[in-house]
Amino acid sequence: MMHLEVNARVRVTGAAGEVLGRVEEIRPAAEVPDISGFDMEAGRKAFAALGVSRVAFISYYVASNCGLMFAALEIDGKWFDLLHQELTIEVVGMFGCVVSPN
């Protein structure tokens, strides 16, 4: 069984539809780093208050030259977007792995 981890190829389904993406980063909510000089301390406190255990940053492409990224929040074993809409995240493969045809 494949696990949700960095470089996992994932199918994410939610209120906005479905995308195929890649897990760029996944870590405990308390360890989310500051982003581009933005102090995430308030964000980490909000994550703790909401019961967020892990945060996954997932990238995907809407066109060949247009990549996007979003954060998924794990709360009580379920995944949500930043609007608290439930997500289904299914690992469908791994990037950077060679699979033998045998």
Secondary structure, 3 states (H helix, E strand, C coil): CCCCCCCEEEEEEECCEEEEEEEEEEEEHHHCCCECCECCHHHHHHHHHHCEEEEEEEEEEEECCEEEEEEEEEECCEEECCCCCEEEEEEEEECCCCCCCC
